[in-house]
Amino acid sequence: TTSNLQSGRKLFVRIDADGTPRNFTFPGTWRWLGTAPASIAAGKAGMLTLRSYGTTDADVLAKFEVES
């Protein structure tokens, strides 16, 4: 979940899956550049980028990239 959203803010989150695959759940109203990820494979790292253009989850634009 998100809280204290402010217009114009950007956040980078590094996600490490260590030795176990991880499943994701995100707010349903986020808009995605590409496809919202469902999971990350074991041993991989990813970067979740969030940009808020307002104060609600519907104002969040998200992108997820994972190492190859």
Buried (B, 14 or more C-beta within 10 A) or exposed (E): EBEEBEEEEEEEEEBEBEEEEBEEEBEEEBEEEEEBBEEBEEEBEBEBBBBBBEEEBEBBBBBBEBEE
